[in-house]
Amino acid sequence: MIAPEHFDIALIGSGSGNSFPGPEFAEKSIVYIDRGVGPENIFGGTCLNLGCIPTKMFVHTANIAQNARREHAEKFGVDAELGGVGFPAVRERIFSRIDPISHGGEEYRAAHPDNANVTLLRGTARFVAPKRLAVETDNGTREITADTFLLAAGSRPAIPAIPGLHEATPLTSDTLMRLEELPESIAILGSGVIALEFAHILDAFGVDVHLIARSGTLLRAFDEDIARRITEIASARYTVHLTTATTEVRRTEEGVEIDLQPSDPADEAARTLTVADILVATGRTPNSDLLDAPAGGIGVDDAGRVMVDACQRALDPRGQVLDGIYSIGDLSSPAQLKHVANHELKVARHNILNPHDLRRSDDMPIPAAVFTSPQIATVGMSEREAREWAATTGREIQVARQEFADVAYGWAMELEAPGDFVKIIAEAETGRILGAHIIGPEAATLIQVLIQAMSFGLDARDIATKQYWIHPAMPEVIENALLQLA
C-alpha cells in the first residue's frame, strides 16, 4: 500500500476558502483541493461564478430594462420604449469580466511564487477515515492526510424529489445564466431569494414567468409584512401560483409540462402548465455528502450541514469538538451568505493560528438582502419573533413603520402610492434595535446604518437625533422611522 501524502493543512473549496493561504502560513505545507462549481467545474466558488456577483450584474441590467419600459417612463414625462434585451450580449459582458478573474485566481494558486508552499489539486475530495482523504483527479486518486483541515466545500442547487423532475434536466442557478438564448416562457419552482431574483431578471428580459410556490406567500421566512408586500408586487407583475404543489414534470418536444395541485381542491382544480423550460430555485444543499463527512468522523445535522461550534470548529456526531478540523460557509452555515462565509473564514483563520485565543463568529447580527424589484433587506428579529420574545421576557417593544412615499426623495421617485416601507423594531425601555426590515429602492444600502446600530448597541433615539440626516435624501425614510421610536 502506498503511503498517503501528508500536509500541514488541507484546504477544501475555492470560495471564501481561497482567502485562507497567506504569508502567515508560508512555513506550512498546504494542499488546496477544489472540484470547482457548475457544469464547467469553475475555480473560485459559487459567489464569483454562479451566485452573488453575476446575478447582481444581471439584476442591474434588468433594472435598466424595466425602467425603460413605456409604462414606467411615461409617468416621468419621458418618451421611451424598450426595444428588447439582447441576452447573448448581456451574458458576454458579464462573463467576459468574471471568467478571467476565475482563471487568473486558479493560475495564481497553482504557479505564483507566493504559493510555493501550496499544492493545488483539482478534483473531488472525500473522507475515507478521520483526517484522511481520497481525492479523485483527472490523473487518478491521491490519498491525503493533514494535521489541520479547513472545510469550505460549499453547496449546490437542491433538486426536489418530484416525479420526472430530474429526468427533465431542469435549469438551475448553475446553468441558467450561461444559456445561449432565453426561453420564451419559464416556470420557476420556489418562493425564496433565488426564485425572486431570477423572476425579476427574466420578466424584465421579456420572458413569460410563472412562479410556483407551495406556501401562501413568497419569502415566507421573512417578516410577514415584507412577505405580503412582495407577494402583491410579484402577483401583479407575473403569474404566481400560491399554495400549489408540483406533482409531476415531463419534458416534451414542445417544452415542459408541469402538473400542479393546489392545496385546496375546492378552490381550484389540478391542472397542467406548459412552458418552454423550468428553473428549480428551491434552495441549496450542502456538499457534505460529496465530502462524505461522516466517514471522517464529522457530525452532520438533519439539513446536511457540517456541525460546528461558535469558533467554526467541526463537531463529531455527539457534538464534541474535533481537533484540527474547521468548517465555514454554506457547508456548515444555515445563513448561506457570502458575507457570513467571509467572516467565518477570518474567525477560522485566526483560530488556526491562535488556538489558545479563540474567537467566536456568532457575535454580530446577520443581515440579508434580496435583489429583486423592489429591493428587500432584513436584519434581526421579525415583528412576530420580537413579540414572542417580549412575551417570554416580560419586555415591551416598539414598532415603527415609515412609507417611502412620505419622504421627499420618495416624491422624486414618484413613489406616491403607499407600499414600499421601512419597519424598525426596538426594545421600548432601552431603544435597542431588535430588527429592521425594508422593501423599497436601495434597501440593501439603506439598511447598513441599522446593521451598524445593532452591531454596536446604539440607542434608536440617539441615532435619530444626534446626527444630521441629509435632506432631501433617501436615508430620511430611516430617520423618520427612528423618530417614531424616539
PLY file of the C-alpha trace (Angstrom):
ply
format ascii 1.0
element vertex 486
property float x
property float y
property float z
element edge 485
property int vertex1
property int vertex2
end_header
0.00 0.00 0.00
1.27 3.44 -0.95
1.51 5.80 1.99
-0.71 8.90 1.74
0.83 12.30 1.09
0.94 14.33 4.30
0.50 18.10 4.61
0.30 20.50 7.50
-3.02 21.90 6.27
-5.69 20.58 3.90
-7.99 23.25 2.45
-11.10 22.15 0.53
-13.03 24.65 -1.58
-12.16 27.79 -3.55
-14.91 30.19 -2.49
-14.22 32.05 0.75
-11.59 29.40 1.43
-9.46 31.00 -1.30
-8.61 33.78 1.15
-7.03 31.34 3.60
-3.45 30.90 2.28
-1.17 33.82 3.07
2.25 34.81 4.40
1.31 33.71 7.94
1.27 30.13 6.65
4.39 30.39 4.49
6.17 27.77 6.61
3.25 25.34 6.41
2.63 22.90 3.60
-0.90 23.36 2.26
-2.81 21.08 -0.08
-5.59 23.08 -1.73
-8.32 20.83 -3.15
-11.12 22.17 -5.33
-13.67 20.38 -7.51
-14.97 23.64 -8.98
-18.57 24.80 -9.33
-21.19 24.38 -12.03
-21.09 22.07 -15.04
-17.71 23.51 -16.08
-16.15 22.94 -12.61
-15.00 26.56 -12.48
-12.45 27.65 -9.88
-13.38 30.40 -7.44
-16.60 29.34 -5.75
-20.30 29.99 -6.21
-20.41 33.71 -5.38
-17.95 34.75 -8.06
-19.06 32.41 -10.81
-22.69 31.41 -10.29
-24.13 33.45 -7.45
-23.86 36.89 -5.89
-21.75 38.68 -8.48
-23.12 37.56 -11.87
-26.71 37.60 -10.64
-26.38 41.20 -9.46
-24.85 42.16 -12.80
-27.90 40.60 -14.46
-30.17 42.37 -11.95
-28.65 45.75 -12.80
-29.33 45.14 -16.49
-32.87 44.01 -15.62
-33.41 47.26 -13.71
-32.34 49.25 -16.76
-34.71 47.26 -18.96
-37.59 47.63 -16.51
-37.11 51.40 -16.20
-37.01 51.77 -19.99
-40.48 50.32 -20.44
-43.03 52.86 -21.63
-45.40 52.34 -18.71
-42.62 53.25 -16.27
-41.06 56.13 -18.21
-44.34 57.82 -19.15
-45.18 58.99 -15.65
-41.93 60.97 -15.59
-42.78 62.64 -18.89
-40.15 60.60 -20.70
-40.99 59.17 -24.13
-39.19 55.82 -24.02
-39.82 52.32 -25.24
-37.89 49.10 -24.60
-36.90 47.61 -27.93
-35.71 44.36 -26.39
-32.85 42.78 -24.48
-30.00 41.06 -26.33
-29.32 38.26 -23.89
-26.15 36.92 -25.58
-24.58 40.39 -25.38
-25.62 40.75 -21.73
-24.22 37.33 -20.90
-20.95 38.02 -22.73
-20.45 41.35 -20.97
-20.87 39.73 -17.57
-18.80 36.60 -18.00
-16.07 38.27 -20.02
-15.32 40.06 -16.78
-15.87 37.19 -14.35
-14.18 34.31 -16.20
-10.72 35.96 -16.38
-10.86 36.54 -12.61
-11.63 32.87 -12.04
-8.92 31.65 -14.41
-6.41 34.14 -13.01
-7.16 33.02 -9.46
-6.51 29.40 -10.36
-3.26 30.23 -12.13
-2.14 32.32 -9.15
-2.69 29.49 -6.69
-1.13 26.90 -8.99
2.05 28.65 -10.11
2.76 32.01 -8.46
5.84 32.19 -6.19
3.60 33.50 -3.40
2.11 29.99 -3.30
5.31 27.96 -3.28
4.04 26.09 -0.21
0.64 25.38 -1.80
-0.16 22.26 -3.83
-3.34 22.80 -5.86
-5.34 19.69 -6.70
-8.40 19.94 -8.95
-10.78 17.14 -8.05
-13.37 15.87 -5.61
-12.21 15.13 -2.07
-13.95 12.65 0.19
-13.07 11.38 3.62
-12.13 7.72 3.85
-11.17 7.92 7.55
-10.68 10.64 10.17
-8.24 13.20 8.78
-7.71 11.11 5.65
-8.95 12.00 2.17
-9.16 10.34 -1.20
-9.03 12.93 -3.98
-10.36 11.94 -7.41
-8.42 13.88 -10.03
-8.08 13.56 -13.80
-4.79 11.76 -13.15
-6.20 9.23 -10.71
-6.83 9.01 -6.98
-4.48 10.56 -4.44
-4.70 9.92 -0.71
-4.07 12.86 1.59
-3.61 13.28 5.32
-3.10 16.52 7.23
-2.79 17.90 10.73
-5.38 20.62 10.16
-8.39 20.70 7.84
-10.42 23.70 6.71
-13.61 22.58 5.01
-15.11 25.19 2.69
-16.73 22.90 0.13
-19.88 24.96 -0.30
-23.28 23.89 -1.58
-25.14 23.19 -4.81
-28.71 23.65 -6.08
-31.18 21.29 -4.44
-33.46 19.31 -6.79
-36.71 18.25 -5.07
-37.88 14.64 -5.34
-40.72 15.39 -7.77
-41.57 12.62 -10.26
-39.96 13.34 -13.61
-38.12 16.48 -12.49
-34.61 15.05 -12.58
-35.24 13.40 -15.96
-36.50 16.73 -17.34
-32.99 18.22 -16.81
-34.26 21.46 -15.27
-32.31 24.68 -15.31
-30.73 25.81 -12.04
-28.82 28.90 -10.96
-25.72 26.97 -12.08
-26.87 26.74 -15.70
-29.44 29.45 -16.50
-27.08 32.41 -16.80
-24.91 30.77 -19.46
-27.73 29.81 -21.83
-27.27 30.74 -25.49
-30.78 32.19 -25.60
-33.53 32.64 -23.04
-36.75 30.62 -23.35
-39.98 32.42 -24.26
-41.63 31.18 -21.08
-40.42 29.60 -17.87
-41.76 28.09 -14.66
-39.75 28.79 -11.52
-40.10 26.30 -8.69
-39.53 28.12 -5.42
-40.53 31.21 -3.48
-37.29 32.29 -1.82
-34.42 34.64 -2.57
-33.06 32.87 -5.66
-36.53 32.43 -7.16
-37.44 36.12 -6.64
-34.20 37.45 -8.10
-34.42 35.32 -11.24
-38.13 36.07 -11.64
-37.25 39.79 -11.75
-34.40 39.25 -14.20
-36.33 37.01 -16.58
-39.50 39.08 -16.54
-37.53 42.27 -17.26
-35.84 40.48 -20.16
-39.22 39.63 -21.69
-39.69 36.03 -20.55
-43.22 34.93 -19.57
-42.64 33.95 -15.92
-44.70 31.54 -13.80
-43.64 31.31 -10.15
-44.83 28.17 -8.34
-44.88 28.36 -4.53
-46.02 25.74 -2.05
-46.63 28.43 0.56
-49.28 31.13 0.71
-46.76 33.96 0.38
-43.38 34.48 -1.22
-40.34 34.87 1.06
-42.30 33.20 3.85
-39.25 33.18 6.16
-39.14 36.99 6.15
-41.16 39.45 8.23
-44.84 38.92 7.42
-45.41 42.48 6.15
-42.44 42.13 3.79
-43.71 38.75 2.57
-47.21 40.10 1.93
-45.94 43.18 0.08
-43.58 41.31 -2.27
-46.30 38.74 -2.95
-48.63 41.57 -4.03
-45.98 43.12 -6.27
-44.92 39.83 -7.85
-48.51 38.74 -8.46
-49.22 41.97 -10.33
-46.11 41.58 -12.48
-46.06 37.90 -13.48
-48.09 34.75 -12.85
-47.76 33.50 -9.28
-49.22 30.13 -8.27
-49.53 30.16 -4.46
-50.21 27.17 -2.17
-49.55 24.93 -5.14
-47.64 21.65 -5.24
-45.81 20.37 -8.29
-46.75 16.71 -8.62
-45.03 15.68 -11.86
-42.80 17.16 -14.57
-42.36 15.98 -18.18
-40.10 17.36 -20.90
-41.70 17.09 -24.34
-40.90 18.28 -27.86
-42.96 21.41 -27.15
-41.27 22.22 -23.83
-42.03 21.21 -20.26
-45.36 20.04 -18.84
-45.88 20.59 -15.12
-48.75 19.04 -13.18
-49.94 21.41 -10.47
-52.09 20.59 -7.46
-53.49 23.48 -5.36
-53.57 22.77 -1.63
-57.34 23.29 -1.55
-59.00 21.43 -4.46
-62.28 23.14 -3.56
-60.80 26.46 -4.66
-59.01 25.32 -7.78
-58.71 22.05 -9.66
-55.47 20.32 -10.56
-54.11 21.47 -13.90
-51.15 21.16 -16.25
-48.92 24.13 -17.06
-46.89 24.05 -20.29
-43.84 26.27 -20.60
-40.67 26.34 -22.69
-38.43 25.50 -19.72
-38.29 25.11 -15.96
-35.94 26.60 -13.37
-35.51 24.94 -9.98
-34.86 27.52 -7.25
-35.94 25.69 -4.11
-32.73 26.22 -2.15
-29.25 24.78 -1.90
-27.90 21.63 -0.30
-24.51 21.47 1.48
-21.82 19.36 -0.18
-21.23 17.27 2.95
-22.43 14.17 1.08
-19.84 14.63 -1.68
-17.27 15.11 1.07
-18.58 12.03 2.90
-18.14 13.91 6.16
-19.41 11.04 8.38
-16.56 8.84 7.12
-14.22 11.42 8.61
-15.98 11.22 11.96
-17.64 14.60 11.35
-21.18 15.29 12.53
-23.83 16.30 10.02
-27.23 17.71 11.01
-30.62 16.84 9.51
-30.21 19.52 6.81
-26.88 18.05 5.71
-24.77 20.79 7.29
-21.42 20.01 8.90
-21.86 20.64 12.62
-19.65 23.40 14.07
-19.33 25.37 17.28
-19.22 29.17 17.52
-15.48 29.08 16.80
-16.04 27.22 13.48
-14.55 24.02 14.90
-16.17 20.90 13.44
-18.03 18.61 15.83
-18.43 14.87 15.92
-21.94 13.31 15.82
-22.17 13.65 19.64
-21.41 17.37 19.49
-17.81 17.11 20.72
-15.11 19.33 19.19
-12.86 17.58 16.69
-9.22 18.51 16.99
-7.82 20.33 13.97
-10.95 20.37 11.78
-12.77 23.61 10.91
-15.68 24.32 8.58
-17.05 27.56 7.10
-19.62 28.86 4.64
-22.52 27.06 3.02
-21.14 23.69 4.08
-21.98 24.46 7.71
-23.86 27.77 7.91
-27.68 27.96 7.87
-27.39 31.53 6.55
-25.69 30.53 3.27
-24.50 34.10 2.69
-21.17 35.19 1.24
-20.57 37.89 3.85
-21.15 35.30 6.56
-18.74 32.86 4.92
-16.09 35.58 4.66
-16.43 36.42 8.35
-16.32 32.76 9.34
-13.14 32.38 7.27
-11.49 35.20 9.21
-12.54 33.61 12.50
-11.34 30.13 11.50
-8.07 31.53 10.16
-7.42 33.36 13.43
-8.28 30.29 15.49
-6.00 28.02 13.48
-3.16 30.48 14.02
-4.09 31.17 17.66
-5.63 28.03 19.18
-5.27 29.45 22.71
-7.01 32.74 21.86
-10.19 31.58 20.17
-12.66 34.00 18.60
-16.38 33.45 18.02
-18.27 34.07 14.80
-21.76 34.47 16.28
-21.46 37.87 17.94
-22.97 40.07 15.20
-26.48 40.33 13.71
-26.68 38.73 10.28
-28.25 40.88 7.54
-29.54 39.67 4.18
-30.86 41.27 1.01
-32.96 40.23 -1.96
-32.05 41.99 -5.20
-35.45 41.76 -6.79
-37.64 44.75 -7.64
-38.09 46.48 -5.32
-35.10 45.51 -3.21
-35.62 43.88 0.17
-33.26 43.94 3.15
-33.58 42.45 6.62
-31.64 42.06 9.84
-32.57 40.76 13.27
-35.98 39.73 14.56
-39.19 39.85 12.57
-42.12 41.56 14.27
-43.62 38.18 15.16
-40.32 36.97 16.66
-39.96 40.21 18.62
-43.48 39.92 20.05
-42.79 36.33 21.08
-39.53 37.46 22.69
-41.35 40.23 24.54
-43.98 37.80 25.80
-41.39 35.41 27.20
-39.11 38.08 28.73
-41.71 40.50 30.05
-40.20 43.33 27.98
-42.06 45.81 25.78
-41.29 46.55 22.17
-41.99 49.44 19.82
-42.63 49.03 16.10
-42.15 51.93 13.69
-43.22 51.85 10.05
-42.35 54.58 7.57
-43.53 54.69 3.96
-41.07 55.73 1.24
-43.94 57.70 -0.33
-43.97 60.08 2.64
-40.41 61.41 2.32
-39.14 63.94 -0.21
-36.97 61.59 -2.23
-39.87 59.20 -2.45
-41.74 62.02 -4.19
-38.79 62.46 -6.56
-39.03 58.78 -7.48
-42.80 59.03 -7.93
-43.42 56.57 -5.09
-46.75 58.23 -4.43
-48.81 55.17 -3.50
-48.21 53.56 -0.10
-46.41 50.24 -0.32
-42.62 50.40 0.00
-41.70 50.87 3.64
-39.16 50.67 6.44
-40.05 48.79 9.62
-37.87 49.08 12.73
-38.48 47.10 15.93
-36.88 48.24 19.18
-36.97 47.43 22.87
-39.13 50.17 24.40
-37.11 50.77 27.57
-33.60 50.91 26.13
-34.14 51.88 22.49
-32.07 48.86 21.46
-32.92 47.87 17.90
-34.08 44.26 17.68
-34.83 44.06 13.97
-35.20 46.07 10.77
-36.94 45.27 7.50
-37.02 47.34 4.32
-38.76 46.92 0.97
-38.07 49.72 -1.47
-35.38 51.37 -3.61
-31.80 50.66 -2.48
-32.99 48.74 0.57
-29.72 46.79 0.73
-27.80 50.06 1.07
-30.21 51.87 3.37
-30.23 49.10 5.98
-26.50 49.37 6.67
-26.93 52.21 9.18
-29.30 49.97 11.16
-26.94 46.99 10.94
-24.23 49.22 12.37
-26.54 50.42 15.15
-27.42 46.85 16.13
-23.80 45.69 15.97
-22.63 48.46 18.32
-25.68 48.52 20.58
-26.69 52.08 19.72
-29.93 53.59 21.02
-32.50 54.20 18.27
-33.28 57.58 19.82
-29.64 58.69 19.69
-29.27 57.59 16.06
-32.34 59.63 15.14
-31.47 62.84 16.96
-27.70 63.08 17.41
-26.57 63.32 13.80
-27.54 65.22 10.67
-29.62 63.43 8.06
-29.09 64.85 4.58
-32.20 66.44 3.09
-33.70 65.54 0.71
-32.06 62.12 0.50
-33.43 58.61 0.75
-31.99 57.91 4.25
-34.66 60.27 5.61
-37.01 57.29 5.43
-34.79 55.67 8.09
-34.65 58.89 10.13
-38.43 59.26 10.16
-38.90 55.67 11.28
-36.38 56.15 14.08
-38.10 59.37 15.17
-41.28 57.38 15.75
-39.32 55.34 18.29
-37.84 58.50 19.83
0 1
1 2
2 3
3 4
4 5
5 6
6 7
7 8
8 9
9 10
10 11
11 12
12 13
13 14
14 15
15 16
16 17
17 18
18 19
19 20
20 21
21 22
22 23
23 24
24 25
25 26
26 27
27 28
28 29
29 30
30 31
31 32
32 33
33 34
34 35
35 36
36 37
37 38
38 39
39 40
40 41
41 42
42 43
43 44
44 45
45 46
46 47
47 48
48 49
49 50
50 51
51 52
52 53
53 54
54 55
55 56
56 57
57 58
58 59
59 60
60 61
61 62
62 63
63 64
64 65
65 66
66 67
67 68
68 69
69 70
70 71
71 72
72 73
73 74
74 75
75 76
76 77
77 78
78 79
79 80
80 81
81 82
82 83
83 84
84 85
85 86
86 87
87 88
88 89
89 90
90 91
91 92
92 93
93 94
94 95
95 96
96 97
97 98
98 99
99 100
100 101
101 102
102 103
103 104
104 105
105 106
106 107
107 108
108 109
109 110
110 111
111 112
112 113
113 114
114 115
115 116
116 117
117 118
118 119
119 120
120 121
121 122
122 123
123 124
124 125
125 126
126 127
127 128
128 129
129 130
130 131
131 132
132 133
133 134
134 135
135 136
136 137
137 138
138 139
139 140
140 141
141 142
142 143
143 144
144 145
145 146
146 147
147 148
148 149
149 150
150 151
151 152
152 153
153 154
154 155
155 156
156 157
157 158
158 159
159 160
160 161
161 162
162 163
163 164
164 165
165 166
166 167
167 168
168 169
169 170
170 171
171 172
172 173
173 174
174 175
175 176
176 177
177 178
178 179
179 180
180 181
181 182
182 183
183 184
184 185
185 186
186 187
187 188
188 189
189 190
190 191
191 192
192 193
193 194
194 195
195 196
196 197
197 198
198 199
199 200
200 201
201 202
202 203
203 204
204 205
205 206
206 207
207 208
208 209
209 210
210 211
211 212
212 213
213 214
214 215
215 216
216 217
217 218
218 219
219 220
220 221
221 222
222 223
223 224
224 225
225 226
226 227
227 228
228 229
229 230
230 231
231 232
232 233
233 234
234 235
235 236
236 237
237 238
238 239
239 240
240 241
241 242
242 243
243 244
244 245
245 246
246 247
247 248
248 249
249 250
250 251
251 252
252 253
253 254
254 255
255 256
256 257
257 258
258 259
259 260
260 261
261 262
262 263
263 264
264 265
265 266
266 267
267 268
268 269
269 270
270 271
271 272
272 273
273 274
274 275
275 276
276 277
277 278
278 279
279 280
280 281
281 282
282 283
283 284
284 285
285 286
286 287
287 288
288 289
289 290
290 291
291 292
292 293
293 294
294 295
295 296
296 297
297 298
298 299
299 300
300 301
301 302
302 303
303 304
304 305
305 306
306 307
307 308
308 309
309 310
310 311
311 312
312 313
313 314
314 315
315 316
316 317
317 318
318 319
319 320
320 321
321 322
322 323
323 324
324 325
325 326
326 327
327 328
328 329
329 330
330 331
331 332
332 333
333 334
334 335
335 336
336 337
337 338
338 339
339 340
340 341
341 342
342 343
343 344
344 345
345 346
346 347
347 348
348 349
349 350
350 351
351 352
352 353
353 354
354 355
355 356
356 357
357 358
358 359
359 360
360 361
361 362
362 363
363 364
364 365
365 366
366 367
367 368
368 369
369 370
370 371
371 372
372 373
373 374
374 375
375 376
376 377
377 378
378 379
379 380
380 381
381 382
382 383
383 384
384 385
385 386
386 387
387 388
388 389
389 390
390 391
391 392
392 393
393 394
394 395
395 396
396 397
397 398
398 399
399 400
400 401
401 402
402 403
403 404
404 405
405 406
406 407
407 408
408 409
409 410
410 411
411 412
412 413
413 414
414 415
415 416
416 417
417 418
418 419
419 420
420 421
421 422
422 423
423 424
424 425
425 426
426 427
427 428
428 429
429 430
430 431
431 432
432 433
433 434
434 435
435 436
436 437
437 438
438 439
439 440
440 441
441 442
442 443
443 444
444 445
445 446
446 447
447 448
448 449
449 450
450 451
451 452
452 453
453 454
454 455
455 456
456 457
457 458
458 459
459 460
460 461
461 462
462 463
463 464
464 465
465 466
466 467
467 468
468 469
469 470
470 471
471 472
472 473
473 474
474 475
475 476
476 477
477 478
478 479
479 480
480 481
481 482
482 483
483 484
484 485
